[in-house]
Amino acid sequence: MEASETQRAVAAALSIASSLGLTADDAIVLHDSNKLTLRLLPCDVLARVAPAAHQVADFEVELAQRLAESGCPVAALDPRVEPRVHERDGFVVTLWTYYEPGSRREISPADYAEALDRLHAGMRKLDVATPHFMDRVEHALRLATDRDRTPELADDDRELLVGALRTLRRLIGEHGGPEQLLHGEPHPGNLLTTKNGLLFIDLETCCRGPVEFDLAHAPDEVGEHYPGVDQQLLRQCRMLVLAVITTWRWDRGDQLPDGRRLGVEWLTRLRASLDQEGLDVHG
């Protein structure tokens, strides 16, 4: 968020928490992107703040409640206040339990896979309307073919991304296989190591697709410990995810710090991955 917008977002979170009877005099910014994540003190609440026009907070709150009730490894809403979305000054605010960090040791691939398997098991029991994972591919394709939105993307790089997205979309579609509710982006940044064990956060990215699409966001070693993985499909999903996130980095409106450098780096990685799989995405 812009600095002025961040100040308003923090003020909105503090005001809402105080109005609900929580003592909130200060806020520590834990993460700042399109959504602001704050630790409110001294009440020790995790507040997530987003512009009201660009959010799916109601969906995330409902899903988090249902998954927590099923015993899934997800972060819980703060139990001291009503579990709902609050709105103030053009922002929506949700209040979550703040978890003290647990062990600082690196998460083992086996533990990561076990937590993701448990999350998927709980998600299979839910019937909720979500986007399909291929919707992201369509969005990335529109972005990659729009020179106005990606003006700095060189022609050969544009051809590579468009070809990779179309080819991998076709191959994965032809593969078939079971699909279910997914986290959507269960990368290490969305996995907390807490005293309560491993917990997934940021459920607004949920979508429907094969579990291999979720595994494509995790470190490579995690896929070796997840039961019943289709390794060919996983490799294709990894390349697809890489093509999608690389395309995002060339969006002229991308706000990820160091995003353009990552875009260049990931183009090189994508080329190498496609070559290793023997996939010709040109023509």
Helices and strands as residue ranges (DSSP letters): H 3-19, E 24-32, E 36-42, E 45-51, H 57-69, E 86-88, E 91-97, H 109-123, H 134-144, H 155-175, E 180-182, G 188-190, E 191-194, E 197-200, G 203-205, E 207-209, H 211-215, G 220-224, H 231-249, H 259-277
